[in-house]
Each structure stands twice: as structure tokens, then as C-alpha cells.
Amino acid sequence: MGEEEMKVVIIAPGHPGPHRQSLPPALTAPYLAALATPYAESIRIYDLAVEPFELKGPVPDVALLTSTMAQFDQVFKIGELLKAKGTKIFLGGPYATLAFDFDPRIKELADCVVFGEGEKALPQALADCQSGRLQPTYHMPVDSLGGAPFSRLDLLDHAKYFFSTVVIGTRGCLNKCTYCTIRDLYGFKFLKRPVEEVIEEIRYQTSRPNIGWLDRKLVEFWDDNPAYDLDWFKELLEKMIPLKKWWLSQICLNVAEDEEAVKLMRASGCKGVFIGLESVSENTLKGQNKAEVNLVDRYVQYSKVLLKHGINFVGAIMYGFDEDTKENLFRDTPRVLQEMGLTLLQTHMVTPYPHSDFFKLLDREKRLMTKECKYYNGYTLVHKPQNIGAAELQEGFFETRKEFYSWSSILSRMRRHRLSKYPEFLIWNMLYRKPNYQVIPGVDARGWLDFLRKP
């Protein structure tokens, strides 16, 4: 297979929003496209979050497929279709990496599997494919993000997204949270891209032709915790100030301990942060090795710091840890979230992935209710918790979110924000009122609750 004739398609499930429009695109596919560009005559991205797969034109030489566990059924069917036409199938991403020895379909489908990071492994695999020396697996960890290519956001239809400018500044996190899969994917490390390269890509991506005003103004960082190294983070923020952009990112709550950092966040255009609170129970956090990162007795204090500086705060709560009780989930959690004045809430069900010790424990104790991939989506309960009935937990999960986005809750939380932020606060709440679990392919979340209620 010569380089000039390699046709590549990239298929990623993406992250569908409640309105079947992604907000913003997942960075994986356009970043893979950048890595593949030197080896491809043409590249076509299918983001299944916003469009169906429909093969048009010539059969591709190579298909790059990435997936989480919940989305693998969907991706596998597309891979089977392409493989039958003679396409070489490359599998990567979280599920292929973490479930390689669990799900036989991975080896059945893939001509090669790329484990973990792709910066070195994917180019090598593509070069080997061209020369007829493709290996069944590639695992080539990276120790630097310097020189990372600019993502091929130009291959996406930006009109299908609320906004489409996404960049990467860091990768990984050195916290040791028990439930987290980041270190399993990347290793126990924290990589930082040179600040000037991040600034250069922001300028480049926000200057793409034919994009809308919000695409030019708003940037999302596809990072796990960019403030882990505060010196690097502050340098980035200082150099972002002249750009006059807005930005969003995931981050850890303890960034609020450093008010200088929070002031720089505001000055550099931070519009909001996504923070994994996980629980309001210190006992639960201790069980998940996160009590030193998330200090429950400072949740309200830290939230006030962020809101005082006009930074919206999206909090994530996880349901279904063995340490959880009805009291801490359904009494304490709503109360604390109201006291914090949380802008938005994302509720997630604890999901025991097959590589994890938790999955193996549940399997031994016969507490797994299904091993079917599509239910491992973060919204449907797949195991029997220790202290709460399964149906009770699932129903409470739905009801807590419904109550959080009720008008009485919205108005109560809004009063803890600055008056000038009220319109922005209301816009975000209108976007998020409809839950994501209503658009999971092949899953009826309410129907799953009915199943759990059966004796």
C-alpha cells in the first residue's frame, strides 16, 4: 500500500449532548486526524455524536476506531462492515486499551490495536501498514507533548456543534483517585505542552476560515487537570490575557485555594470549570482516595471564591460507591449543592470497568447485574451497591438531577451568583435541563429502572 493511495476514515462516538448536538466536539478524532495526515491521501471524520455513519465514495484503506465501553457495540458493527469490504481496522481508545483481554471482539475485529497514547504509536502503525509490516499491537508511551500537531478541527462541520474550538494543554493527573482510569490509559504522569505552543494553537484554531463568532471566541481545554502545576498554569493564563478569549476546562476544586490563580483565570477569560466533586461524604471520598484533594468542609468556601470572580462551576457527583448511603446521597448532596450555588450538575453512576479491581470484586461477589457494554455508560446502574437497593439508587439518581434543574432550584442557586451573571447562568441551565441519558444509543434508561424494580 503506497502512501499516495492511503484513504483514512476516523470513527468516534463523540459525546452527544441532550439536544443531539455536541457541546463541543470530542478532541479525539481531529487529533488522530492530525497524527494521520502525513500518511494519508484523504481523511474523513465521522463523529457519531452528531451524524450517522454512511459510507460514501471509495472504500477506505484504513479505519481508525476509538470508543468507550458503552459505545463499543455501535463502533464494532461499523468496523465489521468496513472490514468485510477490505479496510484495515485500527482500534484504540479507552475500551480497546483497558478491555483487550476481556472482550474477544477487540482481537477479532482489529488488524492492530493501539494501546494508550497515539503520538508515537499511530504514525508507526500507519507507516508499517503502508509497507506491509503491520503489527497486531502497538504501545509506545510518550514523555513530552512538545511539538504536538494542531488538531484537524477543519475536518469537522462546525455548524453541528454549539462551539468547536478545542485544544490540549496538559495530559494526565498525579492524583491517585481509586475509580479513575486516567493513569491506566496514560501511566502515572503529568505532561505539559510548552505554553507558547498552546498559545499558537489557540490563535490558529480561532482563526479558521468560515467559523462562527463563538468558535473564534470560546476555547475548551481537553485536559484532566491543567492546574496541577500551578506555575505552568499561571504562565499560560498570563499569556492568554492579550488574546481576549473565553475558555472552559476541567480542573480540581483545590485550585480555589490559590486566589491569585483564580484572579488570573478570570482575567484570562475563564467562563466556567468542570470539577469532579464525586461526593459530599468524607467517608466516601476516603474510600476513593480523594479526601486530600476534595475537602468537603471547604466545598462552600471554594465555590464562593469561584463565583465571586464570575466563574461558572459545573460539579460532577458519582452515585453507587460501596461507601454511599441514602442519607449522604439523597439528603446531604442536594443540600450541599444548593449551599454551593452550583451553576450546573452532572450526575454519573459509578461504572466498574472490566480491567478494574472493583469489577473483579463485584464479579466474585456476584453483584454485577449485566456485562453488556451499552449499560456501562455512566447513567445506568450495573451493580448491586452495599447500602442501597439498586432500584432505589437508580430512581434517586434520576430524581436528584430532576430536582436540581427544577425552577425553584435554579432560582435559588442563581441568587448566589453575581447579578451580572444571571443571563449566562440561565442560558447554561436551559441547555443542560434535558438529561444526556435520554440519547444513549440502544439504551432506555427509564426502562432499565423498570428492570431493576422487578423482584
N, C-alpha and C positions, 0 to 999 in steps of 0.2 A: 504493500500500500504506500504510494508515494505521497509526499507532503502536500503536493498541489491538488490532490484529489480527495483529501480528508474532509468529509462533511460531518459536522458535530451537532447533535441536539442535546440540550440540557433540560432535564425534567425535575422540578422541585415542587413539593406540595405547597410550599409557602405557608402563610399564616392568615387564613381568611378572617375578615372582620365580621361583625354581626350583620352588616349590610351587603355581604358578598363583595366587598371592595376592601382591598388590603390597605393597611394604615400603619406604616408604609410597606414597600416590598421587603421580603426577606433578602438579606445581602448574599446568601449562599450562591445562588445561581449566577448573578452578574459577576461575582468574584471568581467563580470557577471559569466563567467565560473569559475573563482576563488572563487567567493562567493558561487556558487552552488556545488563545488567539494565535501565538506563534506557530502552532501546529495545524491550524485549520484553514481551509479554503472558505468555509462558511460556518456560522454558528446561529442556531435558533434556540431561544429560551421558551420553555413552556412553564409558566407559573400557574399551577393548578388552583391556586387560591383565587384567581381572577379569570381563568379561561379553561375550557376543556381541552384535552389532548385530541388533536385531529391532524393526522399526518398528511401533509400536502407536499407535492413535489417529489424529488428523488429520495430513495431510502437512504438514511444517514449511514455513514461508515461506523460511527461511534455514538453511543448514547451515554451520557453521564447522568446517573440517577442518584439522588440523595433523599433520605427520608428519616423521619422519626418512627417509632414503633407503631403508633396509631395510624399512620398514613401508609404503612408499607403494603397493605393489601392492594390499595389503589395503584401504587407505583409498580408493584410486582406484575400486575395484569398488563400494564403498558410495556414493561420490559419484556414480557413473554411475547407480546405482539411484534415488537421490534426484532427480538432475537430470531423469531420464525422467518423474518424477512432477510436475515443475514447480517444484522447490525451487531457489532461488538458491544457488549454491555459492561460498563464500568459502574460498580456500586461503591458508594461512600456515605459519609454522614453518620449520625449517632447510632442508628439501628444496625447498619452493616458492621460498624466498628464494635459495638457492645454486645451484639447478639450473634456474632459469627458462628459460635459453637452451639447456639441454642436453636436457631431456625434453619433447617436444612434447605429452605428455599433460597437462601443467600448464595450458597455454593452452587446450587442447581442453576440459578439464573445468571450469575456473574461470570464473565470471561476474566475479569480481575476485580479485586476488592482493594480499595484504598483505605487504609486504616488511619483515623485521626486527621492530622493536618495535611493539606494538599499542596503547599507551596513547592516542595521538592518532589513529592511522590507523583502527583498528577502529571507534570511535564515529563518525568522519566517514563511513566506508563504510556503516555501518548507517543513519545519517541520510540519506545520499544514496539508499540503497536504498528507504527509505520514501517519499522524494519523487520517485522515478523518475529520478534523475540518477546512478545508479551508474556509476563509472568502472572501467576494466579493471584498473588497478593503483593502489596507494596506498603511499607511502613517506614516513613522517613521523617522523624520529628524535626522541627525547626527550632533554632535558638535565637532567631532575630526576625523582626518584622521590617527591618531596614530594606528599602528597595521594593517593597510590596507593590504590585501593579495597581493602577487605578481600576476600580470595578467597571464593568461594561454596562453601566446603567442605561447607556444609549440603546441597548438592545431591548429594553422594556418599553411598553406602551404606557407612558406616564399618566395618560388620561384614565387608566384603570385603578389609580391609587389616589388616596387623599393628598399625599405628597410622596415624592420618590427619591429624595436625596439622602443616601445612607452611606456612611464611611466607617472605617475601623481605625481606632487609635491604639487600643491595647487588646491583649488576649490573655485569658486565664485569670485566676484568682488564687491567692495563697491562704485564704481561709479554709478551714477543714470541716465544713458542714457535712454531716453524715449522709444526707439524702442527695447531695449534689453530684452530677455526673461530669462536671467540667474537667476535673483532674483525671477522670477515666478516659476522657477524649483526648486531652492535650498533654497530660502529665502534670506534675505538681510544679507549676512555673507561672511567672507573670512576665509577659513580653510587652515592650513599649515600642511603638513606632517613633522614629525621630519626629520631633514636633514640627519641624519645617516641612516634612513630607506630608503630615496631616493637613497643615495649613494650605499647602499647594494643592492637595486633592480637593479640599473644600472649595477653593477658588475655581478649580477646573469643573467640578461637578455642578456647581451652582451657576455656571456659565454655559451649560449645554444649550444648543440651539433648540428652539421650539418647545421650551418648557414653560410652565405657568409661573405666576408670581410666587406662590407658596413653595414651589420646587427651588426657586432661586433664593428664597429667604430662610427656609426651615431645614435644618440638618439633624438627622438622628445618628448617634454613635452606636454601632453594633458591638458594644463592649459589655463585659461582665461587671467590671468594677474599675472604671478609669481613675478613680481617686485613691486606689490602693497605694500608689506612690504619689504623695501629695506634692512633692517638688515638681515632678513631671507634669502633674495635673495643673498646678498653678501656672507653670510656664506656658502650657497650651492655652489656658484661659486668657492670660495676658496678651498673647499674640492673636487671639480671636477677637478681642475688643475692637480693633480697627476694621474688621470685616463687616461689623454691624449685621450679624446674622442672628437668628434664633436657633436654639438647639435643645435636644432631648437626649436622655441617656438612662440606662440602668445604672444604679450606684448603691453603695451600702449606706445605711442610715447614719452611721457614726461620722460621716463627713460633716454633719451638723455640729460636731464638737469644735471644729475649726471655723470660726466666724469669718476669718479672712478669706478662706476658701469659698464660703457661701457668698460673701460680697463679690468676689471675682466671678462666681457663677452668674450672679445677677448682672454684673457689668458686661459680661461677655455674651449675654443674650439667652441664658437658660430659661426656658419656658416651663419645664417640668422634668421630674425624675421618677423612674420606676424603682421601687425599693421592696425587696423581699423581707417583709416583716415576719412571715411564716406563722407566728403565733403570738398571742398576748400572755401565754403561760410560761413563766420562767422554768417550770419543771419540764415542759415540752422542749423548750429551747436547749436546756441542758442535755436532754436525751439525744438531741440532734447536733450537739457540739457547736451551738451557735449562740450560747448565752453571753459569751465575751464580746461578740460583735453587736448583737441586738440586746440592749439594756432596757428591759420592759419598763422600769421605773423612770426612764428618760424619754419614752416614746412621745409623750405630750410636749415635753420641753423641746425636743429636737424638731417636732412638727411645727411648733411656734416659730422657731428660728427660720425654717424654710419659708413658711407662709408670710412671715414678716417681710421677707425680701422678695415676695411676689413669685415664688417658685412653686408651681403646682406639684402635688405629691400623690403619685399613684402607688398604693400599697397592695402587696400580694399576701394573702393568707392561705395557708395549706390546711386541709382537713383530712383526718384519718391517721395521724400518728398514734402509735400504741399508748403514748402518754396522755393523749387527749381525753377530756371528759366532757359531758354535756354542759357542765357549768362554764368551763373556760371557753367552749366554742360558741354556745348559744346565749349565754348571759353576759360574760365578760367581754367577748370580742366585739359585739355591736356597741357596747358602752364605750370601750376604749377608742374605737374608730370614730365615734361621734365626738368624743373629747379632743381627739387629734384634729378634727376638721378635715379629714382626708378628702382630697379632691375626687379621686376615683378609687374603686376597689376591684381588684382581680382575685377571684376565688379559684383555688386549684385543689384538686383531690390528690392526696399522696399517691404516687404511682410507683409500684415496686418493679423496676425494670429487671429483666431476666439475669443480667450479669451481677446484680447486687446481692449482698448478704441478706438484706431484708426479704427479697424474693425467695431465696433459698430457705430462710426460716419459715416464711408463710407456707411454702410448698411442703416442708417437713411436717408442719402442724396442721396441714390440710385446711388452711384458712383462705386459699385462693378460690375465688368463685368462677373464674374464667382465665384462660390463657390466650383468648382470641385477641389478636393485635389491636383491632379497632377500638376496643374498650379501654386501652391504656392511653387515654387521651387527656388526662388531667381534669376531666369533668365527671366521669362515671366511676363509681367505686368498684374495685375489682377484688378486694379482700375483706375479710371479717375483722373489724377492729376489736381490741381487747375490752374497751369500756363502754362502747355504744353499739346498739344494734345497727346492722348495715342499712336497713331501710330508713331508720331514724336519722342516721348520719346523712344519707343522700338527700332526704327531704329537707333537713335542716340546712344543708348546703345550698339548695335552691332558694329556700325561704330567706336566708340571711342576705343573699345577694338581692333578692326582690325587695326586701325592706330597705336595704342601703340605698337603692335607687328610687324609692318612693318619694313623692313630692315633699312630704314632711321632713324626711331625712335630708333631701337636697337643700331645702331652705335652711334647716338647722345648721348644716355644715357650712353653707355659704357664708353665714354670719361670722365665721371665724377667719374669713379671707378679707383682704383689703377691698374697700369699696370699688376701687378702680378695676379689680379683677373679676367682679361679678359677671360681666358678659362672657368673658373667657371661661369662667367656671361653668356657667350654664351650657355653653356650647359643648364642652367636653362631656358633661353629664348626659346631654341629649345623644351624643354619638355612642356612648357606652351603655345606655339603658337596656338595649336589647342584648341578651347574653350570647356569647360565641358558641355555647354548646348547642344552639339551635341549628347550626350549619355544619356539624361534623359529618363527613361523608359516611353513609351507611349506618349511622347511629341515631336512634331515637332516645334521647336522654330521659325523657319522661316515661317512655316505655320501659326503660331499664329500671326505673324506680318501681314500676308495677311488678316487674320480675322479682325485685328484692323483697317486696311485700308478701310474696307467696310463702306459705309455710313450708 
